[in-house]
């Protein structure tokens, strides 16, 4: 009998289905799930995991934050303790009767680590068991059959590189988080989280916010004209673009005329290159533009992969390997009504020549659809991600788009203006990929010397804008460029910052006051953990483990030594760091003035862990207001016009709203009526 270890249950079930000669039986082994089947060479049992089945942790003697010496924690032993006891028990039970174990977890560092983690328990029960590894990038019958026909060995260096990251992240996160939480007195749920990767990422967000705060806007003026030719109106703008001197703008604006004279007409063709196949970063960036967080997009992409609809979602590759049958995939996708037209159009081409990106790797192909997924079998969110992947696949097989871009120069009086138009000559990939819009702007037919009616002119007052806050898409790209995190971890890093309420805003990422305080304190006290180059260096060290040039122990020990240097500098300045952070934390909790006295309303936590607003003059003033229990609360620095209480903004990752804190304010009347309307049907049901 052979034991197969899969990473998740759905993947295990699909593996069994593709390998079985007959039916697959779902069998419980204690409290764990398994799948049994007969294969071409004997009996098989698939035991699926739930990702990592062991926790990486310190010995129990280090569990008390207050009494633990942080220097000792830096060099503490690291333990791998079983978490999924039922699965571990099932692995051992099956292993006793198995002559071979096949690791079939995801084919990346983390998957290798998860597989080796499970393998260690298997070897406890059966030390002499034969060990093999199956690598695949899609869970289709062909891919699985191919992988199991050429089994290979487990790559222990690959697993060690992932384990080194787990251990280093534990050490750095525990030591730095405990340090900041202890010097500020922020323990329990309100602890201040610091991490080897999350803190440099947060520093980038804070740096951009500082740039925005320091930005001094500058006034400028633009001149526009509405022109008309053959009953068609269109817009022209002054060729100077921005006027930085108001007098110059007014002089140019004063030079009006009833007609604009055509001076020159230029027309050029522009080729818009089709996109390259999706790697992980490009996929996540595109997904964030259609309403998903990076974390949500990756979670759904993993679900689609495990269900056998798309390829493995963690990849750097941007070149389809020659082994992918592009035409066969199109034929399958053409059976889905939503894609029938586009797929059949591409199938009508004599030769399919996909676009290629700059990076080609041998481990995994780019992200692409491996088979048809009927819309009825997917949730709404799964369908949106699947459609994105399918349409990107279509786009990579389509022609480039071609536009004709026209510019017409005019004189209005003596002032030069220009009108710009754009026609789509060949829609190419733009016709199948709606996530990148292409707008046509039509200009009427004109020739040099034509007189065109001036319908209206305007002078617009404008001012320069600060640099935009990062979107999740831009942040992912910046992290990749700076070597922060990996393709597999960047989305989880951003999610951690949301979870810790260091950042808010789904579209534009904004740091909280606490984030400002943490980064300012670390930077001003020269703590290197905020530097992107340090975490990028550690990522390179992990690559050396994969190459066999360094051991896991060497890399972890070097990281411990580096952390000890950082910690010693922080301990020297702990009073200063603690004082700065405590002041910032108090400021962060204040939402505005108390409407009953001269104190301030600030966020507090009740004994039953409910947050609310209370007055800083308590117990003299007992004024309180309830707060929403979810989302980040940000003061708006203004008072309600109706009741005079502070106005707050509440941020969730997928929502934001503004409200005053007074539940009895007249502005809440509409909220209450909606709430009552929802309750009425329930009451009627009870009376029936």
C-alpha positions in Angstrom: 0.0 0.0 0.0 1.2 3.5 -0.8 0.5 6.7 1.2 0.0 10.0 -0.6 0.2 13.2 1.4 -1.7 16.2 -0.1 -1.7 19.8 1.2 -5.5 20.2 1.4 -8.6 18.0 1.3 -10.0 19.2 -2.0 -6.6 18.6 -3.7 -6.3 15.2 -2.1 -9.8 14.2 -3.4 -9.0 15.4 -6.9 -5.6 13.6 -6.9 -7.4 10.4 -5.9 -10.0 10.8 -8.6 -7.4 11.3 -11.3 -5.3 8.3 -10.3 -8.0 5.8 -9.4 -8.9 3.0 -11.8 -12.4 2.8 -10.2 -14.2 4.6 -7.5 -12.7 6.6 -4.7 -13.8 5.9 -1.1 -13.8 8.7 1.5 -12.8 7.1 4.8 -12.4 8.6 8.2 -9.3 7.6 10.2 -10.2 8.6 13.7 -11.2 12.3 13.3 -9.2 12.7 10.1 -10.3 12.5 6.5 -8.7 10.1 3.9 -9.4 8.8 0.4 -8.8 5.2 -0.6 -8.6 3.9 -4.2 -7.0 1.2 -6.4 -4.3 2.4 -8.8 -2.6 0.7 -11.7 0.1 -0.6 -9.3 -1.8 -1.3 -6.1 -3.7 0.2 -3.3 -3.4 3.9 -2.2 -4.5 6.0 0.7 -4.5 9.8 0.5 -4.2 11.7 3.8 -4.8 15.4 3.2 -3.2 18.0 5.5 -4.5 21.4 6.4 -1.3 23.2 5.5 1.3 23.2 8.3 0.4 20.6 10.9 3.0 21.8 13.4 3.6 25.1 15.1 7.0 26.7 15.3 7.4 28.0 18.9 9.6 28.6 21.9 9.8 26.3 25.0 7.0 27.1 27.5 9.5 28.8 29.9 9.6 31.7 27.5 5.8 32.2 27.3 5.6 34.9 30.0 6.3 38.2 28.3 7.0 40.2 31.4 9.6 37.9 33.0 11.5 36.8 29.9 15.0 38.1 29.2 14.8 39.3 25.5 18.4 38.5 24.9 17.8 35.0 26.0 14.8 34.8 23.8 16.9 35.8 20.8 19.0 32.6 21.3 16.2 30.4 22.5 15.7 26.9 21.2 12.9 26.5 18.6 10.5 23.6 18.8 8.2 22.1 16.2 5.1 20.9 18.0 2.2 19.1 16.5 -1.0 21.1 16.1 -3.3 18.9 14.0 -3.3 15.9 16.3 -6.0 13.9 14.4 -4.1 14.2 11.1 -0.8 13.3 12.7 -2.4 10.2 14.2 -3.9 9.2 10.8 -0.5 9.7 9.1 1.2 7.4 11.7 -1.5 4.8 11.5 -1.5 4.5 7.7 2.3 4.7 7.6 2.7 1.5 9.7 1.2 -0.5 6.8 2.6 1.4 3.9 5.7 0.5 1.9 6.0 3.9 0.2 5.0 7.5 0.9 4.5 10.1 -1.9 4.7 13.8 -0.9 2.1 15.6 -3.2 2.0 19.0 -1.5 2.3 22.2 -3.4 5.5 22.4 -5.5 7.2 25.4 -3.9 9.3 26.1 -0.8 6.3 26.2 1.6 4.8 23.0 0.1 8.2 21.2 0.5 8.3 22.3 4.1 4.7 21.2 4.8 5.5 17.8 3.1 8.7 17.3 5.1 6.9 18.3 8.3 4.4 15.5 7.7 7.1 13.1 6.6 8.8 13.4 9.9 5.7 12.0 11.6 5.5 9.2 9.0 9.1 8.2 9.6 8.4 8.0 13.4 5.9 5.2 12.7 7.8 3.6 9.8 11.5 4.6 9.7 12.2 2.3 6.7 9.4 3.6 4.4 10.4 4.5 0.8 10.0 8.2 0.2 9.1 9.9 -3.2 8.0 13.3 -4.3 5.4 14.3 -7.0 5.7 17.7 -8.5 2.9 19.2 -10.6 1.6 22.7 -11.5 -2.1 21.8 -12.2 -4.5 19.3 -10.8 -5.7 17.8 -14.1 -5.7 14.1 -15.0 -2.8 14.6 -17.5 -0.6 16.6 -15.1 -1.2 14.3 -12.2 -0.6 11.2 -14.3 2.7 12.7 -15.7 3.8 13.7 -12.2 3.2 10.2 -10.7 4.9 8.5 -13.7 8.2 10.3 -12.9 8.4 10.6 -9.2 11.5 12.2 -7.8 13.2 12.8 -4.4 12.3 15.3 -1.7 14.3 18.5 -1.8 15.3 19.0 1.8 17.2 22.2 1.0 14.0 23.6 -0.4 12.2 22.7 2.8 15.0 24.1 5.0 14.8 27.5 3.2 11.1 27.8 4.1 11.7 26.6 7.6 14.5 29.1 8.1 12.1 31.8 7.2 9.5 30.5 9.7 12.2 30.4 12.4 13.7 33.8 11.7 10.2 35.4 11.5 9.3 33.9 14.8 12.5 35.1 16.5 12.4 38.6 15.1 8.7 39.0 15.5 8.6 37.7 19.1 11.6 39.7 20.3 10.7 43.1 18.7 7.0 42.8 19.4 7.6 42.0 23.1 10.1 44.8 23.4 7.7 47.5 22.0 4.7 46.1 23.8 6.5 46.0 27.2 8.0 49.5 27.0 4.6 50.9 26.2 2.5 48.7 28.5 0.5 47.5 25.5 -0.1 43.8 26.2 -3.0 41.4 25.4 -4.9 42.1 22.2 -3.6 45.6 21.9 0.1 44.5 21.6 2.3 46.4 19.1 3.3 44.0 16.4 6.7 44.3 14.7 8.1 41.9 12.1 11.1 41.3 9.9 9.1 41.8 6.7 6.0 43.7 7.8 7.9 46.6 9.4 9.9 47.6 6.4 6.7 47.4 4.4 4.9 49.6 6.9 7.9 52.0 6.8 7.3 52.5 3.0 3.7 53.4 3.6 4.6 55.8 6.4 7.3 57.4 4.2 4.8 58.1 1.5 2.4 59.6 4.0 5.2 61.9 5.3 5.9 63.0 1.7 2.2 63.8 1.4 2.1 65.8 4.6 5.3 67.7 3.7 4.0 68.5 0.2 3.4 72.2 -0.5 0.8 72.6 -3.2 1.5 75.1 -6.0 -1.2 77.0 -8.0 -1.3 76.8 -11.7 -3.8 77.6 -14.5 -5.0 75.8 -17.6 -6.9 77.2 -20.6 -9.6 75.2 -22.3 -11.7 75.8 -25.4 -14.8 74.2 -26.7 -14.7 74.1 -30.6 -17.3 73.1 -33.1 -17.0 71.8 -36.7 -19.8 70.4 -38.8 -22.1 70.5 -35.7 -19.7 68.4 -33.7 -18.2 69.9 -30.6 -14.8 68.9 -29.2 -12.3 70.1 -26.6 -8.9 71.8 -27.1 -6.3 72.9 -24.6 -3.6 75.6 -24.6 -0.3 74.1 -25.8 1.5 75.5 -22.8 -0.4 73.0 -20.6 0.2 74.5 -17.1 0.6 78.2 -16.6 2.5 78.9 -13.4 2.1 82.6 -13.6 -1.5 83.9 -13.3 -0.8 87.1 -15.3 0.6 85.1 -18.2 -2.5 82.8 -18.1 -4.8 85.9 -18.0 -3.0 87.5 -21.0 -3.3 84.3 -23.0 -7.0 83.9 -22.0 -7.7 87.5 -23.1 -6.6 86.7 -26.6 -10.0 85.5 -27.7 -11.5 85.1 -31.1 -14.7 83.8 -32.7 -12.8 81.2 -34.7 -9.8 78.9 -34.3 -7.6 78.4 -37.4 -6.3 75.0 -38.1 -2.4 75.2 -38.3 -1.3 71.6 -38.6 -2.7 68.1 -38.4 -0.6 65.1 -37.2 -1.6 61.5 -37.2 0.4 58.5 -35.9 -0.3 54.9 -35.4 0.3 53.5 -31.9 0.8 49.8 -31.1 -0.4 48.7 -27.7 1.5 45.5 -26.9 -0.6 42.6 -25.6 0.1 41.7 -21.9 2.4 38.9 -20.9 1.2 35.8 -19.0 0.3 36.2 -15.4 3.0 35.7 -12.8 1.9 36.0 -9.1 2.6 39.6 -8.6 1.0 40.7 -11.9 -2.1 38.6 -11.1 -2.5 40.0 -7.6 -2.0 43.6 -8.9 -4.7 43.2 -11.5 -7.1 41.5 -9.0 -6.8 44.5 -6.7 -8.1 46.7 -9.4 -11.4 44.8 -9.7 -12.4 44.9 -6.0 -10.3 42.2 -4.3 -7.6 42.5 -1.7 -4.4 40.8 -2.5 -5.1 38.2 0.2 -8.6 37.5 -1.0 -7.3 37.1 -4.6 -4.6 34.6 -3.6 -7.1 32.6 -1.4 -9.5 32.2 -4.3 -6.7 31.4 -6.8 -5.6 28.6 -4.5 -9.2 27.3 -4.4 -9.4 27.3 -8.2 -6.1 25.5 -8.4 -7.1 22.8 -5.9 -10.4 22.3 -7.8 -8.4 21.7 -11.0 -9.6 24.8 -12.9 -6.4 26.9 -13.0 -2.7 26.3 -12.6 -0.6 26.8 -9.5 -0.9 30.5 -8.4 2.6 31.0 -7.0 5.0 31.6 -9.9 7.6 34.0 -11.2 7.3 32.6 -14.8 5.9 34.8 -17.6 6.5 32.3 -20.5 4.2 29.5 -21.3 6.2 26.2 -21.6 5.9 24.4 -25.0 4.3 21.5 -23.3 1.0 23.4 -22.7 -1.6 22.5 -25.4 -3.0 26.0 -25.9 -5.5 24.9 -28.6 -6.9 22.2 -26.4 -7.4 24.6 -23.5 -9.3 27.0 -25.8 -11.5 24.1 -27.1 -12.4 23.3 -23.5 -13.1 26.9 -22.5 -15.2 27.4 -25.7 -17.8 25.1 -24.0 -18.5 27.8 -21.4 -21.1 30.2 -22.9 -19.5 33.3 -21.4 -16.3 32.6 -23.3 -17.5 30.9 -26.4 -17.2 33.8 -28.8 -13.7 34.8 -27.9 -12.4 31.2 -27.6 -13.7 30.3 -31.1 -12.3 33.4 -32.6 -8.8 32.5 -31.3 -9.3 28.9 -32.4 -9.9 30.3 -35.9 -6.3 31.5 -36.1 -3.9 29.2 -38.0 -1.2 29.5 -35.4 -1.4 30.4 -31.7 1.7 32.5 -30.8 1.5 33.7 -27.1 3.2 36.7 -25.8 6.3 36.2 -23.6 7.6 38.0 -20.6 11.1 38.6 -19.5 11.3 35.9 -16.8 11.2 32.2 -17.6 11.5 29.6 -14.9 11.3 25.8 -14.9 9.4 25.2 -11.7 5.9 26.4 -12.6 4.2 27.9 -15.7 2.5 31.2 -15.6 -1.0 31.3 -14.1 -3.5 30.1 -16.7 -6.8 28.2 -17.0 -6.3 24.5 -17.3 -9.9 23.5 -18.0 -13.4 24.8 -18.3 -15.2 25.9 -15.2 -19.0 26.3 -15.5 -20.2 29.5 -13.9 -22.8 27.5 -11.9 -20.1 25.6 -10.1 -18.3 28.7 -8.8 -19.2 31.3 -6.2 -19.5 34.9 -7.5 -16.0 35.8 -6.3 -14.5 32.6 -7.7 -16.0 33.3 -11.0 -14.6 36.9 -11.1 -11.1 35.6 -10.5 -11.5 32.7 -12.9 -12.8 35.1 -15.6 -9.8 37.3 -15.0 -7.4 34.4 -15.5 -9.2 33.2 -18.6 -9.4 36.7 -20.2 -5.7 37.2 -19.5 -5.0 33.9 -21.2 -7.1 35.1 -24.2 -5.2 38.4 -24.2 -1.8 36.7 -24.4 -3.0 34.8 -27.5 -4.5 37.8 -29.2 -3.0 40.4 -31.5 -1.6 43.7 -30.4 -4.1 46.6 -30.4 -3.5 49.4 -32.9 -4.8 53.0 -32.6 -4.6 56.1 -34.7 -3.7 59.1 -32.5 -4.4 62.5 -34.0 -3.4 66.0 -32.9 -4.7 69.2 -34.4 -3.0 72.5 -33.8 -5.0 75.7 -33.8 -4.5 79.4 -33.3 -7.2 81.3 -31.3 -6.1 84.8 -31.8 -2.3 84.4 -31.4 -2.5 81.7 -28.8 -1.7 78.0 -29.7 -4.2 75.3 -28.8 -4.3 71.6 -29.5 -7.1 69.0 -29.8 -6.3 65.3 -29.5 -8.3 62.4 -30.8 -8.0 58.6 -30.8 -9.5 55.9 -33.1 -9.2 52.2 -32.6 -8.0 50.6 -35.8 -7.4 47.1 -34.4 -8.9 46.3 -31.0 -6.7 43.2 -30.7 -6.3 42.0 -27.1 -8.4 44.9 -25.8 -11.5 43.3 -27.2 -11.1 40.3 -24.9 -9.6 42.0 -21.8 -12.0 44.6 -20.4 -9.7 45.4 -17.4 -7.6 47.7 -19.5 -9.9 50.2 -21.2 -9.3 52.0 -24.4 -11.4 55.1 -25.1 -12.1 56.6 -28.5 -12.1 60.3 -28.9 -13.4 61.4 -32.3 -12.5 64.7 -34.0 -14.4 66.0 -37.0 -12.7 66.0 -40.5 -10.5 69.1 -40.8 -7.8 70.4 -43.0 -5.1 73.0 -42.7 -6.5 76.6 -42.9 -10.0 75.6 -41.8 -11.9 78.1 -39.6 -13.5 76.3 -36.6 -16.1 78.0 -34.4 -15.0 78.8 -30.8 -18.1 77.9 -28.7 -16.5 78.7 -25.3 -13.2 79.3 -23.5 -12.4 78.8 -19.8 -9.5 79.4 -17.5 -9.2 76.8 -14.8 -7.6 77.4 -11.3 -5.8 74.3 -10.2 -3.1 73.2 -7.8 -0.5 70.5 -7.7 -1.4 67.3 -5.8 0.7 65.4 -3.3 2.0 62.0 -4.3 -0.8 59.5 -4.3 -1.1 56.9 -1.5 -0.1 53.5 -2.5 -2.7 51.2 -3.8 -2.3 47.5 -2.9 -1.3 47.0 -6.5 1.5 49.6 -6.3 2.6 48.3 -2.9 3.0 44.8 -4.2 5.1 46.0 -7.1 7.3 48.2 -4.8 7.9 45.3 -2.5 8.9 43.1 -5.4 11.3 45.8 -6.7 12.9 46.2 -3.3 13.1 42.5 -2.5 10.7 42.6 0.4 9.0 39.2 0.9 8.4 36.7 -1.8 5.7 36.1 -4.4 4.1 33.7 -1.9 4.2 36.0 1.2 3.7 39.6 0.0 -0.1 39.5 0.1 0.0 38.0 3.6 2.3 40.8 4.8 -0.2 43.5 3.6 -3.0 41.5 5.2 -1.2 41.5 8.5 -0.9 45.2 8.5 -4.6 45.5 8.0 -5.3 43.0 10.7 -3.1 44.9 13.2 -4.9 48.1 12.2 -1.6 49.7 11.2 -3.2 50.6 7.8 -6.7 51.4 6.6 -8.3 51.9 3.2 -9.0 49.3 0.5 -8.0 51.4 -2.5 -5.6 53.9 -1.0 -3.5 52.5 1.8 -3.3 55.0 4.7 -1.2 54.5 7.9 -2.6 55.0 11.4 -1.1 57.3 14.0 0.2 54.2 15.8 2.0 53.2 12.6 3.5 56.6 12.4 4.7 56.4 16.0 6.2 52.9 15.7 8.1 53.7 12.5 9.2 57.2 13.8 10.5 55.6 17.0 12.4 52.9 15.3 13.9 55.2 12.7 14.8 58.0 15.1 16.6 55.4 17.3 18.4 53.9 14.3 16.8 50.5 14.5 17.7 48.7 11.2 14.5 46.6 11.1 12.7 49.3 9.1 15.2 49.1 6.3 14.1 47.1 3.2 17.7 46.2 2.4 18.0 44.2 5.5 15.1 41.9 4.9 16.0 41.6 1.2 19.5 40.4 2.3 17.9 37.7 4.5 15.8 36.6 1.5 19.0 36.2 -0.5 20.5 34.1 2.3 17.5 31.7 2.1 18.2 31.3 -1.6 21.7 30.1 -0.7 20.1 27.4 1.4 18.2 26.2 -1.7 21.4 26.1 -3.7 23.1 24.1 -0.9 25.7 26.9 -0.3 24.5 27.5 3.3 22.8 25.5 6.0 19.6 26.4 7.7 21.5 26.6 11.0 24.1 29.0 9.6 21.4 31.4 8.2 19.3 31.3 11.4 22.3 31.8 13.6 23.5 34.8 11.6 20.0 36.3 11.8 20.0 35.8 15.6 23.4 37.7 15.8 22.0 40.5 13.7 18.9 40.7 15.9 21.0 40.8 19.0 22.8 43.9 17.7 19.4 45.6 17.0 18.0 44.6 20.4 21.0 46.0 22.3 20.6 49.4 20.6 16.9 49.4 21.4 17.5 48.4 25.1 20.0 51.4 25.4 17.1 53.7 24.3 14.2 51.8 25.8 13.0 54.7 28.0 13.0 57.2 25.1 11.3 54.7 22.8 8.7 53.9 25.4 8.0 57.5 26.2 7.6 58.5 22.5 5.3 55.6 21.8 3.1 56.1 24.9 2.5 59.8 23.9 1.6 58.8 20.4 -0.7 56.0 21.5 -2.6 58.4 23.8 -3.0 60.9 20.9 -4.1 58.1 18.7 -6.9 57.1 21.1 -8.4 60.6 21.3 -11.2 61.2 18.8 -12.3 64.7 19.9 -13.5 67.0 22.7 -16.0 65.9 25.3 -19.3 67.6 24.8 -20.0 67.5 28.6 -16.8 69.0 30.0 -13.4 70.3 29.0 -11.9 66.8 28.7 -11.4 64.7 25.6 -13.2 61.5 24.4 -10.8 58.6 23.8 -11.1 55.0 22.8 -11.2 52.6 25.8 -11.9 48.9 26.3 -14.5 47.6 28.7 -14.1 44.5 30.9 -16.0 42.4 28.4 -13.7 43.5 25.6 -16.1 46.0 24.0 -14.6 49.3 22.8 -16.3 52.6 23.7 -15.5 56.3 24.1 -14.9 57.6 27.6 -13.8 61.0 28.9 -10.2 61.7 30.0 -11.7 63.5 33.1 -13.2 60.3 34.5 -14.3 59.8 37.2 -15.3 63.5 37.4 -17.0 63.1 34.0 -18.7 59.8 33.2 -19.7 60.7 29.7 -19.5 57.7 27.3 -20.5 56.7 23.8 -20.6 53.3 22.1 -18.4 52.5 19.1 -18.7 50.1 16.2 -16.9 46.9 17.3 -15.3 46.2 13.9 -13.1 48.3 11.7 -10.5 51.0 12.4 -11.8 54.2 14.0 -10.2 57.4 12.8 -11.1 60.8 14.1 -12.2 63.3 11.5 -11.2 66.4 13.6 -14.6 68.0 13.3 -17.9 68.1 15.2 -21.4 67.0 14.1 -23.4 70.0 12.9 -26.5 68.6 14.6 -25.4 67.4 18.0 -21.9 68.7 18.5 -20.2 65.4 19.2 -17.0 64.3 17.4 -17.3 62.8 14.0 -15.3 59.6 13.2 -14.6 57.6 10.1 -14.7 53.8 10.4 -12.5 51.8 8.0 -12.9 48.1 7.2 -10.8 46.5 4.4 -13.9 46.5 2.2 -15.8 49.5 3.5 -15.6 52.9 5.1 -18.3 55.3 6.5 -18.5 58.5 8.5 -20.7 59.1 11.6 -21.0 61.1 14.7 -20.5 59.2 18.0 -23.9 60.1 19.5 -26.4 57.2 18.9 -29.4 59.5 19.6 -28.4 62.2 17.0 -31.0 63.1 14.4 -28.5 62.0 11.8 -29.1 58.4 13.0 -32.8 58.4 12.4 -32.5 56.9 8.9 -30.2 54.1 10.4 -32.8 53.3 13.1 -35.7 53.2 10.6 -33.7 50.7 8.4 -32.9 48.6 11.5 -36.5 48.5 12.5 -37.6 47.6 9.0 -35.3 44.6 9.1 -36.7 43.4 12.4 -40.4 43.7 11.5 -40.6 40.6 9.3 -39.0 38.5 12.1 -41.7 39.8 14.6 -44.5 39.0 12.1 -43.1 35.4 11.6 -43.2 34.8 15.4 -46.8 35.9 15.6 -48.0 33.6 12.8 
